[in-house]
Amino acid sequence: MGTVASLDLEEEFRALLLPIRAVLDRWESIFSLYRPETELSQVASGRLALAQTSPIVREVYATALEWSARTDGAFTPHRPDGVLDLNGIVKALAISDVGVILERAGRWSVNVGGDILASARALDDDERIGIADPFARGALLATVSLTGSRRALATSGSAERGDHIWRGGASTAIEFVQATVIADDIVTADVLATAIIAGGGEQLDRITARFDVDVLTVDRAGNLRATPGLSRALRTR
């Protein structure tokens, strides 16, 4: 889906690489818009009706609509031109499935396009995760640790793929070029990071009031805003 997946795994669990690859390939084969033969590509091109797709496509679409409602439409599975694009949630669902396979694999972490899910044992090691600087490719803005129940980190914005998120039609006083969300699960982190970029400052305020997450944002002027749980990241800039 136009990104890279990497895995940090102890040597004794390398046999899990094949089933993990199979899981990622399955999501790719159904939902990638880079491959014309996938179901989602056929829906996007009008060759296949959504009602005629497999149950997993309709289930993921329903999940995306639920998140759209929970974020007041800031997160949406529909492009401005009406094309159905589920990549805003599919990547996180794929990571979540990989996490199920790795459940008993000791210390591990999986990183797909900068979105990270880690094992509880990896958290115990107090590993620090770098957050990219959106204004300096290859540089770090900050580093953070995933601790307690916070096992997932997702970053949305322009650092990796340029400006690719559809921003809401409503005007906002603050636009962000990057948003990092730390949450207990990767789907929540990924969806809310996207919603903050799409909705700007007003959406950030709503999300931090409604959801138990930690957030670090960067606006177009380079200013940083962080919730208390992420405030220490600012000291490592």
N, C-alpha and C positions, 0 to 999 in steps of 0.2 A: 504493500500500500504506500510505496514511496518513502519508506523509512527503514531503520535498522533495528534488529533485536539482538541483545547481548545478554549473557547469563553468567553469573558468578556462582559456581557450584563446586562442592568438594569432590575430589577425584573419585571417591568410592560410589558416587551416585551418577557417574557419567552415563550409565545405561538408560537414564531417564531422558537423554538428549533426543533419542528417536521419537518417543511419544510426544515430547514437547514440540519437536519440529512438525509432527503430524497435526497437532492442534493448531499451530500457527498457519500451516498450509491450508487447513480446512476453512478457517476464517477468511483467508486470502482468496480461496477458490470460490467463495460465495459472495463476498462483499467488496472486493477490490474494484474500483472504478478505473483502474489502469489496465484491466484485462477485459476485452469486449465480450468474452464468453460467460462471465459471471452473472448470476441472477440479478444483482444490483445494477450492473451495467445494462442489462437488457431492460430492466424497469426504467432506468434513466433515459434510454434511447427510445422508449415507447414500444419496444418489441415484445414486452411481457407486462401483463397487468399485475399490480401488486396482489390482487386477490388470487392470482394463479401461482404465486411464489410458494416455496416450501415453508413449513411452519416456523422454522428458525428466523427467516426473514421477517415474517409478520410479527413474531414475538419481539424481535429487536426493535422493529418499528414502533410497536406498542410501548416498549420501555422508553424509547426516545421521546414519544409523545408525553409520557408521564413526567419525564424530566423537563420537558418544555413547559408543562403546566406548573411545575414546582418552581421554575425560574422565571415565571411571568413571560415566557416566550423568548427570553434572552438566549437560551439554548434551543436550537431547532434542527430537525432533520431535513429541512427543506431549504435549498438554496434560493436566493432572491429570484432566480429565473424559474423556480418551481421544480427543479430537478431534485429527486430524492437522493440524499447523501447521508449515509449512516456512519461514515468514518469518524464522526465526532464521539461516538460511543463504542464502536466495534473494537477499536484498539484496546480500550480498557477492559472490555469483556474478554478479549483474547488473553490479556495479561492475567485476568482473574482465573481463567481456566488453567493457565500454566501454573498459577499458584496452588491450585487444587492438586495437580500432579506432584508438586514439590512439597506438599504438606509435611511429610515425614522425612524430608531429605536433609535435616540438620540446618547448617548455615548456608543460606542462598539469597540471591537477589536477582531479579529480572528487570531489564531496562529495554523498553521499546520506544524509540523516538524521544527519549528523555523522560518518559513516564516510568516510575519505579515502584516495584512492590518488593518487600523484603520479609524474610522470616523473622520470627521472634528472637531466634538465636543471633542473627545478624545484628539486631537492634541491641542485644546485650553487649555486643562488642563495641558499641558506640562508634560505629563507622560514620564518617561525615560525607554528605552528598553535595556535590557542587551544583550551583545554579548558574546557568550561562548569563553572561552580560549581553543584553540585546543590542548594545551599541558598539561592542568590540568582539567580533567573532574569534572564538578560541580562548577568550578571557572569562574569568569567573566573577560574578557579581557578589556571591556570598557562598558559604557552605552551611549546611544544617544537618542535624542528626534526627533520625526517626527514633522516637522513644515511646515507651508505654504501649498503648493500643494503636498508636499512629504508625501504620506499616506502609502507607502509600503516599507518594509524592507525584504530582503532575504539574507540568509547566506548559502554558499556552502563550502564543505570541509570535513574534517575527524572527526570533533568534535562529531557528533551524530551517524554517520553510518560507520565510518572508511573510508578508501580510496575507493570510489565507482565511481569516475568520470573518464572517459576515457580521457587521456591526448593526445594531438595531436602528430603526428609523427615528426613534425618539432622540432628541438632542440631549447631550449630557455635558456638564461643565468639565468633567475630567475623562480623558481617554487614556487607556493604558496600552503600552506596547508589549507588556509581558505581565503575566499573573502566575504565581506558583501557589498551589494549594496542597496542604498536607492534611490527610484524613485517615480514617480507620480502614477504608477500602478504596481501591483504585478507581472504580466507576464514579464514586462521589467526587474524588479529587479531580478527575479528568473533566467531567461534565461541568463542575463549578468553575474550574479555571477558564474553560471556554466561555461560559456565561459571563464571567467578569470582564473578559476582553470585549465581548459583544455588547455588554450593557454599560460599561464604564463605571464611574464613581457611584452613581445611584444604585446600580446592581451590586456593587461591592458591599455597600451598607446593608442592603436587604439580605444578602447571602450570609454575612457574618452575624446578623441578628437571628436568622432562621436555622443555620446549620452549625454543628459543632466541628469547626475546621479552623486551621491556621492558614493565614494568607500573607504573601509578600507580593506587592505590585510595583511596577515601574511605569511612570507616566511619560509622555512624549518629551517633557523637559528633563527627564532623568531623575525626577524625585521619587523616593521610595516611601511606601506606606506598609506597615507591618502590624499584624495583630500581636497581642502580648506573647503568644506562644512562639512567634517567629522573630521577636525583637532582637534576640542575640545574633541573628544572621547579619544584621546591620553593622555589627562591630567587626565583621570580617571582610567588609567590602574592599 
